[in-house]
Every structure is written in C-alpha cells, then in structure tokens.
Amino acid sequence: MGITVQNITGSTAMVIWPKMASCADTFYSVMYHPNWNSMLSSYSRKSFQKEERVPTTRSSFVVENLTPLTTYIVCVTCQSANPSSDQCRVFNTLERDPASASNTKKELALGIWLTSSVLLLIIAAILLYGCLHILCRRRRERLQGRNGTSEQDHGKVWTKSTAQTSQELVRQGQLMQDTEEKHPGGIQLATIIENPSACKEPIMPPSKNRERVPTTGQCSAIN
C-alpha cells in the first residue's frame, strides 16, 4: 500500500497511505501497537492496542497519545480484516518535545491553582460561618442580659415599694399607740362612736369627780 509515517514527535505521528479504488468499505482501519515483537508477527487484529476508523475520503491520520522513545507498529487496511506485512510500518517516537512538556506543566499548574482556589473558598466559607455564629450568639446573650436586668430592676422597685408601705404602716401604728398613751379617753370615745353597739348616753371623760355624776345606764360594749 505504500504506507509512510511522517511528522514523528514524542507523542504523535502522521500516517499516510494511498487511496485504493478497490476498497469496498466506507472506512479505513488504522491499527497501532507499542513494543513490536515476535508475538505480533501473525498480524492479528486482536493483538493491536488501538484501532481507529477513518472515512475513505481521507488518506491520512494523526496518531496521538503515544509514549516517547517507544517503538510502534501501525497498519492500515481497507476492510475489517487482519492486516498483511505490506500494510504495516514500524517507527520510533522521539523524546518528549518541549511544547508537550510545557503544556503538561501548564496543566499541572492549572490543576494545582484550581485545587488551591477551591480549598481557599471552603476555608473562607467555614470562617464566615463561624464569625456569623459567634456574632449571633453574642447578640443573643446581650438581649438576655438586658431582659434579666429589666426584671431585676422591676423586682427592686417592687421590693422598695413594699418596704415603704410596711414602714408607713409601722409608723401609723406607732402614732396610734402614742396617741392612745397620751389621750386614753379620746381613743375610748372614738372607739365607742365607731362601734354600733355603743351606749346611748354620752360617756364623759374620767375625772376625780366622776362618782358624783349620775348615770342612768351602762354601756354593754365596754368591758
């Protein structure tokens, strides 16, 4: 078939073959395999690592993803059958080309950058969540402290009011006791007037001449 291999690099090679008018199929089979040895001397299709189908309108194909410094065998047939020796060529790939190495480095750097960016975003999200959680907790504690202070102030006001009321009652009781000690008759008279069962006749305040005052009745409420 006059197969040739051109533009060989460390990872690619262009396979060229002449068009065949006798090819009845609609595609060419391009088969290739690394490390050619006697095991592939039978040219069995099952022994090839890769097989690509190319339309019959084309007469070339670029084989990619090859290993540098490796011996390959490539075969081209016009039907899905085992190739013959005149349909195959052996070639050796070159060292890794600088452009491919540069692309590999760029891809590695891009992957590292993307991974670092994702990790930084995750860390930033965790820190933001922690800050928001702390702020919410402090705000809640501040509100609870204000509510507790208000309740404490209210309790103090109520206690103070109760104490003032108790002091006022004690003061009034003491005043009444002092008044009773100073004016026992007046207190007795006031008590009789407030009591509905008081005597009909007015009760005179006690004096030395009380025995001379005639009395017609005696109060039932006075013991």
C-alpha positions in Angstrom: 0.0 0.0 0.0 3.0 2.3 0.3 2.3 3.4 3.9 4.5 6.1 5.3 4.9 7.7 8.7 5.8 11.4 8.9 6.0 14.2 11.5 7.0 11.9 14.3 7.3 13.5 17.7 7.4 12.2 21.2 3.6 11.7 21.4 2.2 12.0 17.8 2.8 10.7 14.3 1.1 11.2 10.9 0.3 8.0 9.0 -0.2 8.4 5.2 -1.5 5.8 2.7 -2.6 6.0 -1.0 -6.2 5.8 -1.8 -7.4 2.4 -3.1 -10.2 2.3 -5.6 -10.8 -1.4 -4.9 -11.7 -0.7 -1.2 -15.4 -1.5 -0.9 -15.8 -0.4 2.7 -16.7 3.1 3.8 -13.7 3.4 6.1 -10.1 2.5 6.6 -8.9 0.7 9.7 -5.8 2.3 11.3 -4.3 -0.1 13.9 -1.2 0.5 16.1 0.6 -1.1 19.0 3.7 -0.3 21.1 6.7 -2.5 21.7 6.6 -4.6 18.5 7.9 -8.2 18.9 7.5 -11.7 17.6 4.2 -12.1 19.4 2.6 -9.8 16.7 4.3 -11.4 13.8 1.0 -13.0 12.9 -0.6 -9.5 12.4 -3.8 -10.4 14.3 -6.2 -7.6 14.8 -6.7 -8.7 18.4 -3.1 -8.1 19.2 -3.2 -4.3 18.5 -3.8 -1.9 21.3 -5.7 0.7 19.3 -7.8 0.8 16.2 -9.2 3.9 14.6 -11.8 4.1 11.8 -11.1 6.8 9.1 -13.5 7.6 6.3 -12.4 6.5 2.8 -12.4 10.2 1.7 -9.3 10.7 3.7 -5.8 9.2 3.2 -4.0 10.3 6.4 -4.5 10.1 10.1 -2.6 11.6 13.1 -1.9 9.1 15.8 -1.9 10.7 19.2 -1.1 10.0 22.9 2.0 8.0 22.1 4.8 7.2 24.5 8.1 8.9 23.9 11.2 6.8 22.9 9.0 3.8 22.1 8.8 1.5 19.0 5.4 1.3 17.4 3.9 -0.7 14.5 1.0 0.8 12.5 -1.2 -0.9 10.0 -3.8 0.3 7.6 -6.5 -1.9 5.9 -9.5 -1.1 3.8 -11.6 -3.8 5.3 -12.2 -5.2 8.8 -9.7 -7.9 8.4 -6.2 -8.9 9.7 -3.5 -6.8 8.0 -0.6 -8.2 6.0 3.0 -7.3 6.3 2.9 -4.9 3.3 0.1 -2.9 5.1 2.2 -2.1 8.2 5.2 0.1 9.1 7.4 0.3 12.2 8.6 3.6 13.6 10.1 5.0 16.8 8.8 8.0 18.7 11.2 10.8 19.8 11.9 12.3 23.2 9.2 14.4 24.9 9.1 17.6 22.9 9.4 20.9 24.8 6.0 22.1 23.8 4.3 19.0 25.2 6.3 19.3 28.4 5.3 22.9 28.7 1.7 22.1 28.2 2.0 19.4 30.8 3.5 21.8 33.3 0.7 24.3 32.5 -1.9 21.7 33.0 -0.3 20.7 36.3 -0.1 24.3 37.5 -3.7 25.0 36.4 -4.8 21.9 38.4 -2.9 23.0 41.5 -4.3 26.5 41.2 -7.9 25.3 40.8 -7.5 22.9 43.8 -6.0 25.7 45.9 -8.8 28.1 45.0 -11.4 25.5 45.9 -9.7 24.9 49.3 -9.5 28.6 50.0 -13.1 29.1 49.2 -14.1 26.3 51.5 -11.9 27.7 54.3 -13.3 31.2 53.8 -16.9 29.8 53.9 -16.1 28.0 57.2 -14.6 31.1 58.7 -17.5 33.3 57.7 -20.0 30.8 59.1 -18.0 30.7 62.4 -17.9 34.6 62.6 -21.7 34.8 62.0 -22.4 32.1 64.6 -20.3 34.0 67.2 -22.0 37.3 66.4 -25.4 35.8 66.7 -24.6 34.1 70.0 -23.2 37.4 71.5 -26.2 39.3 70.4 -28.5 36.7 71.9 -26.5 36.9 75.2 -26.7 40.7 75.2 -30.5 40.6 74.7 -30.9 38.0 77.5 -28.7 40.2 79.8 -30.9 43.2 79.1 -34.1 41.3 79.9 -32.5 40.0 83.1 -31.5 43.5 84.2 -35.1 44.8 83.5 -36.6 42.0 85.6 -34.1 42.7 88.4 -34.9 46.4 88.4 -38.6 45.7 88.4 -38.1 43.4 91.4 -36.1 46.1 93.2 -38.8 48.7 92.6 -41.5 46.3 93.9 -39.4 45.4 97.0 -38.7 49.1 97.7 -42.4 49.9 97.4 -43.3 47.1 99.7 -40.8 48.2 102.2 -42.1 51.7 102.1 -45.6 50.5 102.6 -44.5 48.4 105.6 -42.6 51.3 107.1 -45.7 53.5 106.7 -47.9 51.0 108.4 -45.5 50.7 111.2 -45.3 54.5 111.6 -49.1 54.8 111.7 -49.3 52.0 114.3 -46.7 53.7 116.4 -48.5 57.1 116.1 -51.8 55.5 117.2 -50.1 53.8 120.1 -48.5 57.1 121.2 -51.9 58.9 120.9 -53.6 56.2 122.9 -51.0 56.6 125.7 -51.3 60.4 125.7 -55.2 60.5 125.4 -56.7 57.3 126.5 -60.2 58.8 126.9 -60.2 60.3 123.5 -59.3 56.9 121.9 -62.0 55.2 124.0 -64.6 57.8 122.9 -63.6 57.4 119.3 -63.9 53.6 119.6 -67.4 53.9 121.1 -68.6 56.2 118.3 -67.3 53.8 115.6 -68.9 50.8 117.4 -72.6 50.5 116.6 -73.3 48.9 120.0 -72.1 51.9 121.9 -74.1 53.4 124.8 -76.9 55.8 124.1 -75.7 58.3 126.8 -72.5 60.1 126.2 -69.6 59.0 128.2 -67.7 61.7 129.9 -64.0 61.5 130.2 -62.8 60.1 133.5 -62.1 62.6 136.3 -61.8 62.8 140.0 -65.5 63.9 140.4 -66.9 61.2 138.2 -68.5 59.4 141.1 -70.8 62.5 141.6 -72.2 62.4 138.0 -75.5 60.4 137.9 -75.6 57.6 135.4 -78.8 56.1 134.1 -77.3 53.3 132.1 -74.1 51.4 131.4 -72.5 50.6 128.0 -72.7 47.0 127.1 -69.7 47.3 124.7 -67.3 48.5 127.4 -65.7 45.7 129.3 
